[in-house]
Amino acid sequence: MNTLTKALAITTLTLSSIGLASASNVIVPADNYVTTKLCVVASEGSKSKLSHAIKEAGLSKHYVTTNVKCNELNLVSFIEKYGSNVEKMNNFLTNSKYSNNAEVANVASL
């Protein structure tokens, strides 16, 4: 019985540590500003959620791309650093003009 208990404990610990190792970064908002919510949604990697959040805020993609700052970064750079589905999200924001080799300054000219 003691051996079975040890085996179950080891299995449980192993499986729970696998889950922790594969967990991704979680962005936690520091306030309730609209722009903060946009940053959090953008980092999640869902174009439809981001599109909905932008429309709900009454803003345009162009305005969000050029004016919203997340942790002192423009939104495209923030997604590059912290986001999921980086290329898909940034192509959505820049109307398919995103290149991960482009300079950040070029985004402002969209």
N, C-alpha and C positions, 0 to 999 in steps of 0.2 A: 504494500500500500504506500509506503514511504517513497519508493522508487517511482510509482505512478504520479504522485504529487509533485515530485521534483521534475519529472518529464513534462507534465502539464505547465508548470511554472516556467520552465525554460522555453517551451514552445510559445507560451503567451508573451513573454518578454521579447523573444525574437521577432514575432509577428508585429508587435506594437512598435518596435524600433524600426522595422522596415517602413511602416506608415509614416513615422516621423522623418525618416531620411528622404522620402519622396515628397514631403510637403513643400509647397512653393512659398515664395515670399507673400506675406499678407500686408496690404497697404491699409493702414488705420488712419482715418481722417482725424485731424486735430481740431476741426471746427465744423460748423454747419454751413459754410459759404457755398454758393452754387458752384464756384470754380473748384473748390475742394472735392465736391461730389463728382464733378466731371473728371478730375484727375483719378479718383478711385475707380470709376466706371471704365475709363480708358485703359487703366492698367490690367483690367480683368480680361481683355482680349475679345470682347463681343461687339462686333460692328453694330448690330441691331440695338443693343442696350445703349451704346454710346450715341447712336443716332437719336434714339428716344430721349435720352438725357439732354442732348443739345436742343432738341425741339421743345422739350418741357421747360428748359431754361429761357426759351425765347431768343436763342442766339443762332448764329450761322456757323458752319464748319470753318469758313474763312476767318471769322472773328476769333473763334476758339483757337485755331491754329496759330494765329499771329499774336494774340493778346493774353491768353491764359498761361499763367506760370504755375508750375508744380515743383515745390522744393527748389525754387530759384531757376528752374529749367523751363524752356518752352515745352509744350505738350508733346511734340514729336520726340524731343530728346528724352523727356521723362519716360515715354513709352519704350524707347530704346533701352533705357537703363533698368527700368523696373517692370515693364509690361510683359504680357503674354501675346503671342501672335503678332510680333512686332511689325513685320512687313505688311501683313494684311491690314492692321489697324492704321499704320501710317500711310499706306496707299489710299485707304478710305478718306483720311483727313486731308490728304494732299491731292486728291483726284488723280490717283495713279502716277504722280510725279515723284514719288518717294524713291530715294536710293540711299542705302545705308552708307554709301561712300560720299554722299553730298555733304557739303558744309551746312551747318545749321543756319547760317545767314541766308542761304538760298531759299529756305522755307518761307521766310518773311516776304519774299517777292512774289508769292503765289497769288 
